Amino acid sequence: MPAGATTKTDADRAERARAFDLGVFERAAERLEQFDGATLIAHPSLPRVPHLNTLVLHAPMDACEAEALADEHQGELSYRRLLVDDDALAAELAERGFADEPLLLLGRDGALEPPAAETLAEEVPYGHVRGLRDEWLRSEPWATDEATLRDAHEADRRLLSATPTRAFATFEHGRPLAYALLLDGGRDGMLEDVYTTPGARGRGLATAVIAAVLHASRAEHHEVVFVPTDAEGRARALYERLGFEPLAVVRRMMKGRP
């Protein structure tokens, strides 16, 4: 096969990864509108949560058309947020003032043996790890007030309620130190929200919770386990070391702020 060629299986998995990730948001939407060339995912009650208010572009168009479409359908928001998988369109939108926040989707064969982990993780109700999620959210630069944090937790609740989700965590003296989630899509699974509290990093706890997710996913006979991560973030190296392979990049284009 020529260097750089894409197999039919790779293309199929890339499309399934995109569909899984998008489906998590579509199922939770307060308002879902499909029209020629785009899908609007909207949560009017949570206007300050950009990832719940997104215009997904499907048809070829130029940046002027894309921004006009966003102005038409996101006019009540203080920002415009688009998802595109066209690099040329992303570059054009960047020239028009949109910030590019690429999302990398990786996948791992569900039949592969999960990685070994020195520390065991256990399945727990999501409420047992909500404190870790709160700690993570408070470390983000946009988490400037309690109202914003409440909205972020409500966004989590809606997303995780709409797609079957299981939580796995490691504990020390009864305190959770790391966690990860498994979203069940039936045919495939998705690893989400891998987080370790700062004081416990470097001890292999992220590997432990990922291994637990992969064991659970294998027991569910998922064909592929996907994981979304910031394309330019540090987590990519960990996922690739554990057998995940890059499949697709979705360009998250943002103009303005909540």
C-alpha positions in Angstrom: 0.0 0.0 0.0 1.4 3.4 -0.9 2.7 5.6 2.0 -0.1 7.7 3.5 -2.8 5.6 1.9 -6.1 5.1 3.9 -7.7 1.7 4.0 -11.5 1.2 3.8 -11.4 0.1 7.4 -9.6 3.2 8.5 -12.1 5.4 6.7 -15.0 3.5 8.2 -13.6 3.8 11.7 -13.0 7.5 11.2 -16.6 8.0 10.1 -17.8 5.9 13.1 -15.7 8.0 15.5 -17.1 11.2 14.2 -20.7 9.9 14.3 -20.2 8.6 17.9 -18.8 11.8 19.2 -21.5 13.9 17.5 -24.2 11.5 18.6 -23.4 12.1 22.3 -24.3 15.8 21.8 -27.3 15.2 19.4 -29.0 12.8 21.9 -28.7 15.3 24.7 -29.8 18.4 22.7 -32.7 20.6 23.9 -33.2 21.6 20.2 -31.9 19.7 17.2 -32.5 21.1 13.8 -31.3 19.6 10.5 -31.3 21.5 7.3 -29.4 21.6 4.0 -25.7 21.5 4.8 -25.7 21.7 8.6 -27.1 20.4 11.9 -27.8 22.8 14.8 -27.3 21.4 18.3 -28.7 23.9 20.8 -29.4 24.2 24.5 -31.1 27.6 24.9 -31.2 27.1 28.7 -27.4 26.8 28.8 -26.2 29.6 26.5 -22.8 29.9 28.3 -21.8 26.3 27.5 -20.3 26.5 23.9 -19.9 22.7 23.4 -23.7 22.3 23.8 -24.4 25.1 21.3 -22.8 24.1 18.0 -23.5 24.3 14.3 -22.1 21.2 12.5 -21.3 21.8 8.8 -21.8 18.8 6.5 -21.9 20.3 2.9 -19.1 22.1 1.1 -19.3 25.9 1.5 -17.0 28.9 1.9 -16.2 30.8 5.0 -18.6 33.6 4.2 -21.5 31.2 3.8 -20.5 29.3 7.0 -20.4 32.5 9.1 -23.7 33.7 7.6 -25.3 30.4 8.5 -23.9 30.8 12.1 -25.2 34.3 12.3 -28.6 33.1 11.2 -28.9 30.2 13.6 -26.8 31.3 16.6 -27.8 34.9 16.6 -29.0 34.8 20.2 -25.5 33.8 21.4 -22.5 36.0 22.2 -20.4 33.6 20.2 -20.4 31.5 17.1 -19.2 27.8 17.3 -18.9 25.6 14.2 -17.7 22.1 13.7 -16.0 21.4 10.4 -13.9 18.6 8.9 -12.6 20.6 6.0 -9.1 22.0 6.6 -9.4 24.6 3.9 -12.6 25.9 5.4 -11.1 26.0 8.8 -8.2 28.1 7.5 -10.6 30.5 5.9 -12.6 30.8 9.1 -9.4 31.4 11.0 -8.7 34.4 8.7 -12.1 35.7 9.7 -11.3 35.7 13.4 -12.4 32.2 14.4 -10.1 30.4 16.9 -9.2 26.9 15.8 -9.5 24.2 18.5 -8.9 20.9 16.7 -10.3 17.7 18.3 -8.4 14.5 17.6 -10.4 11.3 17.5 -8.4 8.1 18.2 -9.5 4.5 18.1 -8.3 1.1 19.5 -9.5 -2.3 18.5 -11.9 -3.6 21.1 -10.5 -7.1 20.9 -7.0 -6.1 21.9 -5.9 -7.1 25.4 -6.1 -4.0 27.7 -2.8 -2.7 29.1 -1.4 -4.0 32.3 -1.8 -1.6 35.3 -0.1 -1.9 38.7 -3.0 -0.2 40.4 -6.5 -1.6 40.0 -9.5 0.6 39.3 -13.1 -0.1 40.2 -16.4 0.7 38.8 -18.3 3.3 40.8 -21.4 5.5 40.6 -20.7 8.8 38.8 -21.4 10.7 42.0 -18.2 9.2 43.6 -16.1 11.0 41.0 -18.0 14.2 40.7 -15.6 15.9 43.1 -12.7 15.1 40.8 -14.7 16.5 37.9 -15.3 19.7 39.9 -11.6 20.0 40.6 -10.8 19.6 36.9 -13.4 22.2 35.9 -12.1 24.7 38.4 -8.6 24.4 36.9 -9.9 25.7 33.5 -9.3 29.3 32.7 -13.0 29.9 31.8 -14.3 28.7 35.2 -14.5 32.2 36.6 -17.6 31.9 38.8 -19.9 29.5 40.5 -22.7 30.0 37.9 -20.4 28.9 35.1 -19.4 25.8 37.1 -23.0 24.9 37.8 -23.7 25.2 34.0 -20.7 22.9 33.3 -21.9 20.3 35.7 -25.4 20.5 34.3 -23.9 20.0 30.8 -22.2 16.9 32.0 -25.4 15.6 33.5 -27.3 16.0 30.3 -24.6 14.4 28.1 -24.1 11.4 30.5 -27.8 10.9 31.0 -28.5 10.7 27.2 -25.8 8.0 26.5 -25.3 5.0 28.8 -22.2 5.8 30.9 -20.1 4.0 33.4 -17.4 5.5 35.7 -14.2 3.9 36.9 -11.8 5.2 39.6 -8.8 4.5 41.7 -8.9 5.2 45.4 -6.5 5.8 48.3 -7.8 5.8 51.9 -11.3 6.1 50.5 -10.4 9.2 48.4 -10.7 9.0 44.6 -7.5 10.0 42.8 -8.2 9.3 39.2 -11.2 8.4 37.0 -12.4 7.8 33.5 -15.7 7.1 31.8 -17.0 4.6 29.3 -19.8 5.7 27.0 -21.7 2.8 25.4 -22.7 3.2 21.8 -23.8 -0.4 21.3 -21.4 -1.4 18.5 -18.5 0.7 19.8 -17.5 2.4 23.1 -15.9 5.7 23.9 -13.3 6.6 26.6 -14.0 10.0 28.1 -12.9 12.3 30.9 -9.6 10.7 31.9 -8.3 12.8 34.9 -5.9 12.4 37.8 -5.7 14.8 40.7 -2.4 16.8 40.4 -0.8 15.4 43.6 -1.2 11.8 42.4 0.2 12.2 38.9 3.1 10.1 37.7 2.0 6.9 39.5 0.3 5.2 36.5 -3.3 6.0 37.7 -4.4 7.2 34.4 -3.3 3.9 32.8 -5.2 2.1 35.6 -8.5 3.8 34.9 -8.1 3.5 31.1 -7.3 -0.2 31.5 -10.5 -0.7 33.5 -12.5 1.1 30.8 -11.0 -1.1 28.1 -11.7 -4.3 30.1 -15.4 -3.2 30.5 -15.6 -2.3 26.8 -14.2 -5.7 25.8 -16.7 -7.4 28.0 -19.4 -5.5 26.1 -17.9 -6.7 22.8 -17.3 -3.3 21.5 -15.6 -3.5 18.1 -13.7 -0.2 18.6 -13.0 2.1 21.6 -12.7 5.7 20.6 -11.3 8.6 22.6 -11.5 12.3 21.8 -8.7 14.6 22.9 -7.3 18.0 22.1 -5.2 17.5 19.0 -2.4 19.7 20.5 -2.7 18.4 24.1 -0.4 16.2 26.1 -2.9 13.3 26.5 -2.4 12.1 22.9 1.0 10.5 23.8 -0.5 8.5 26.6 -3.4 7.2 24.4 -1.0 6.3 21.5 1.3 4.4 24.0 -1.8 2.4 25.1 -2.6 1.3 21.6 -5.0 4.1 20.3 -4.4 5.2 16.7 -5.4 8.6 15.2 -8.4 8.4 13.0 -9.8 11.9 12.3 -9.6 15.5 13.2 -12.6 17.7 13.8 -12.0 21.4 13.7 -13.9 23.3 16.4 -14.1 26.9 15.2 -15.0 29.5 17.8 -15.6 33.3 17.4 -16.5 35.4 20.5 -16.9 34.2 24.0 -19.8 33.4 26.4 
